Amino acid sequence: MVGSSYEALHRIFQKDPTLLTKALQKVLHVPFPEPREIAALNVDLTEIEPVERRVDTLLRAETDEGTYLLVVESQGKTDERKRGSWPYYLSYLYEKYRCEPVLIVITQSSRTAQWASRPIRLGFPGWEPLTVRPLVLGPDNVPVIADERQAEKDVPLAVLSAMTHGRGPQAPAILESLAAALRTIDPDSAAVFVQFIDSCLTDPQAKQMWRDLMTAIQYFWRHPLAEQVREEGREQGREQGLEQGLEQGRLEAKAEMVLHVLEWRGIPVSGAVRDRVSACTDLDQLEVWAQRAVHATDAAELFVEA
């Protein structure tokens, strides 16, 4: 179970190690060789001294050009003490594995990305015996994937997009496109990605929108994020019959999602609009309204006939 945005940002690469090399090649345009094999390694770098040192995620990539250690650090804010530990990590790993280490920092903050990307030079000017150059993935270079077809072509990259751009005016379109794309992959992998996104979304409204999207998709109802909605469905099912209760839960979740998207985007929602959306008993119609809510400039545009 991923418990925080910090943890999710690096563990996504444990779930799909190829995403990391893809990000290096396509996002950062680093000519990293294509791996034949990638394996996760122990992240504990503690030596005999009782000082605990751990990297966030450590992967070993076997390529035709050699073996590389991919050191992934998730960074929520600037931290000079953490930055000072990176040269130690790389030196220790090189000594232990005799492989070239590569430091990748991932963050949701543009300010932190700028800070982390500065080279770390140890020594005096003009003669630095050790220089560390982090590769940084963040909102300024990870592409915004807000198109459903684009998301379907590369679901892991779309997940990374949502994790780094999960706030701001583009978030509704990003999350809506990703939700649709997740239906095209196997449910077990999709459920893991759902959890990563949920942990990374720090904006309360974006998180609520994501949960609304997920609980409105039937095969996610077995996922822990949908437990509350599922329980409500069970309660209604005891009185009305299980199927009716589940159906009602889906309708309510979808209607709430439509309204949440409008409110999150700052579009006023009148009582008449709220009542019409809440009273709708057609899931297909609610789905149409949800898609329109992502792009509408006025709540009344939900109901305009094509």
N, C-alpha and C positions, 0 to 999 in steps of 0.2 A: 504494500500500500504506500503510495507516494504521499508524503505528508506536507510538503511545502513547495513553494515556487522555486526556491533554491535547489531543492533535491531534484525536482522534475526537469529543470533546465539541463542538468548533466546526465540524468538517467535515461533520457530519451535516446542517447547514443548507445547505451547498453542494450536497449530494446532493438535498435536498428543501427548497428555499427557502420553499415555502408552509408548511412546518412551523413556521418561525419566527414568521410572522404569526399562525398558528393558536395558538401558545403565548402570544403577547402577548394575544390576544383571549380565549382560553378558560381559560388558566392564571392569567395575571396580571390578567385583566379590564380590560385597557387598551383603550380604544375606538379602536384603530388601524384606519384605513380599509382596505377590501379592495383589494389591489393588482391592477392590470390586467396588470402585467408586473414581473418581478423579474430583475435581472441581477447577476452577480458582478463586482466591480471589483478592481483591483490593490490588494493590501494593503500595499504599500511606501509609507511616509510619510516616507522619508528626504529631507532637503533637501540643499543644497549642502554643508553641513558634514558631515564624515565621522562622523556619529552615526547608527547604524542604528535606525530606528523602524518597527515593523510592527504592525498590528492582526492578529488571528487570522483573522477572516473579515469581509469587507465586501460588503454587498449594496445595490443601489439598487432601491427599490420605487417604481413609478409608480402613483399612485392618483388618483382623481377630485378629491381635496383637495390634491394637490401631490405633489412628489417627496421621498422620504425616504431617508437613508442609514442602514442598519442595521449597526451596529458590534458584532460578536460577539466577546467575550473569554472564553476558557476559563481558569478559575482553580482551581488545585489547593489552594492554601493562602493565608493572608493574606500580603500583600507590599506594604508601604507605598510602595516605589519604583514598583511597577507601578500602584498606585492614583494616585500622583502624575502618571503619564503620561497618564491618561485625559482630563483637561481639555485637554491639548495635542492629543491625537488629534482630539477633537471640534472644537476651534477651527480646526485645520489643515484638516480635511475641509470645514468650512463655507466657509472661505476659498477652497479649491480648487474645490469643486463648486457652491457657492452653493445647497446643499440643507440641509434641517434634519436634523442627525444624531441618532440614537437609540442609546444605549449599552445593550447587553444582555450581562449576565455569566451564564455557566452554570457550575455547580459540582456536585460530588458530596458536598460537605461542608456540613452545617447551620451549623457555626461560620463557615466561609468565607462562606456566603451572608449571614449576619447582618452580618459585617464589610463585605462588598461593597455591601450595600444602604444603608449610611449615606450621606447626601448629602455631597458634597465642596463646601465653601463657601470661596471665596477672598476675602479682604478682612477687615474688622473687624466684630465682632458688630453686627448691625442694618443693615449696609451692605456686603453682599457683592456686588461687581460681577459675579461669575461663580459660579454654583451648578450642579453636575453631580449629577443624580439617576439612578443606574444602575437598570435593571430587571433583577432577578435571578431566574434559573430554577435551582431546586435541589430537594433531597429534601423540603423542607417545603411546597412548593407544586405541584410536578409530580405529577399523580395516579398512584397505584399501579394499574396495569392487570394484574390477576392472573386475569382471566377470559378464556377463549378467545374467546368471542363478542364481547366488548368489544374485544379485541385485533384481531380480524378486521375490525371496523368502521373502525378507524383504525390501520393498521399503523405508520406513521411515529411517531405519538404513543406507541404501545406500545414502539417502539424507544427513544424518549426516556425513557420510564418505566424501562426496563431499564438504561439508561445512568446514570440518576441514583439508582436504588434497587438497584443490583447487589450489595448486601451486606445482611446481616440476615436474619431469619426468613422474610421474604416473598419473597426472591429465587428460591427453587425454583419457586414458583407463577408468578411473573412470567416467568421464563425458559421454563417449560414452555408457558405460554399463548402466548408470542411465537413459540416454535418451531412450534407448530401453525398460528398465523396466517400465518407466512411461506410456508407451503405454498399459500396462496391468492393470492399475487402472482407476477409473472413472476420466473423463476429468476435473471436477471441483477441485478435490483434487490434481491432477497432476499440474494444472495451479498454485495453491498456492505454491506447492513445487518448481516449476520453478522460481517463484519470489524470494523465499528464497535463492536458489542457486545463482541467478543472483546478489542479494544484497551482498552475502558473498564472491564472487570471486573478490579478490583485484588485481590479476595479469591481466593486460589489455588483454593479448593474450588468457588467459584461459576464461575470460569473453566473448571475441569475439567468441571464439570457441563454448561456450555454447549457445550464441545467434544464431549462425549459425545452430547449431543442432536443436534448438527449432523452428526456422523459417522454417526449412526444413520438419518439421512434420506438417501435414495438420491441425489436430485439434487444434494446438496451434496458428493458425493464428488469432483467435479471442482474443488472449491474448495481453495485452499492449506491451510486449516485441517484438512482431512481427508487430507493427503498421507501422513502417517505410517500411518494406518489403511489407506489405499489400497495403500501399498507392502507392508504386511504381507499384504494380500489377494493381491497379485501373487506374493509368495514362496510362499504356500500354494497359489496357483493353479498354479505350476510343478510341484508335486508331485501335487496332487489334481484339477487342472482349474481354469481361471479362475473359472467360475461358482461352484463349490463354495468356492473361497477367498474370493471376495467375500461370499458368503452367511455364511460362518463369521465373517468380520470384522464384519459387521453384527450378528450375534448376540452376539458378545463385547462390542462397543461398547455395545449396548443393555443387556446384563446389567450391565456396569460402571456404566452411568449409573444404573440402579436402586439399586445398592449405594452409589454416591457420594451420591445424594440423601439416602438414609437417614443415612449417616454425617455428611454436611454439616449435617443438621438435628439432630444429636446423639442419634439413635435407635440404641440398641445393636443390632448385627447379629451374631447367633450363627453358629457354624460351620454349623449345619444350614440356616439361611436362606441363607447365602452359597452353600453347595453346591447348594441347590435352584435358586436363581436362575442360577448359573453353568452348571448342567447343562441348562437349558431350551433347546429347539431350535425354539421357536415364537415368531416375531417378534410376532405379534398378542398372545400371552399376555404377553410381556415389555413390550409397550406398555401393557397394562392395569396391570401391576404398577408401571410407571413413573409412571402417573397417580395410582395409590393412594399411592405413596411420597411424593408432594408433600404429602398431607394426613394420612397415617397417624400415629398416636401410639405405635404398637408395630409392630415389623417383621412380626409374625405376621398383622397385618391385610392384608398383601399377598395372602394365600392364602385369605381368607374368601370363600366363594361368595356371589354376590349373590342 
